[in-house]
Amino acid sequence: DGGITQSPKYLFRKEGQNVTLSCEQNLNHDAMYWYRQDPGQGLRLIYYSQIVNDFQKGDIAEGYSVSREKKESFPLTVTSAQKNPTAFYLCASSTGDANQPQHFGDGTRLSIL
Amino acid sequence: EDQVTQSPEALRLQEGESSSLNCSYTVSGLRGLFWYRQDPGKGPEFLFTLYSAGEEKEKERLKATLTKKESFLHITAPKPEDSATYLCAVHSGGSNYKLTFGKGTLLTVNP
């Protein structure tokens, strides 16, 4: 079955620690995205990538970093510079055509220890 | 700046009681309006795309409609399994890759 796999499902971060969230897709999509979801707020775009080896900042990129070395993979690192990392993180992918929907993984919930 | 407002924030229905969810939007050149369903602890599941005013899409008990300023998600004779948060998002001509999401409507259907 084609889809988007995010791991781990739950992640805990200690003070001063960087953590990396995994996102893998087998939909052969060119574009991939990372969103953050907080209670009572809409999804907010962190980073997006239209093609391999290229990515752009979204609305709330500070304290986060990404890489896109393979078409299938778009890992997100939450750095120690992100002071409020507790949230539900969602990865999505699409063909890259603006008329086509984005499809989402089942998320990673990040909490601070 | 694109804006999406969903109402109500929460809606509680009895099984079989039909109703509608609203998504009002302000965009510079709508490329597409998307409806998603999100269950607790899960990622959003794609439901519909609407492209132009007057367009309608249906899936089981759900029907989505679009005008120049808003979209409605009509739920006919809902069942408890329809309980979820319904998200609306728009894709505008101002940005090829950015979706702007509303905050969602939490729908609860009681048996």
Interface residues (C-beta under 8 A of the other chain):
Chain A: I4 Q6 A31 Y33 G40 Q41 G42 L43 L45 Y48 Q50 Q56 G58 L90 A92 G96 A98 N99 Q100 P101 Q102 H103 F104 G105 D106 G107 R109
Chain B: V4 R31 G32 F34 Y36 G41 K42 G43 P44 E45 F46 T49 Y51 L87 A89 H91 N96 Y97 K98 L99 T100 F101 G102 K103 G104
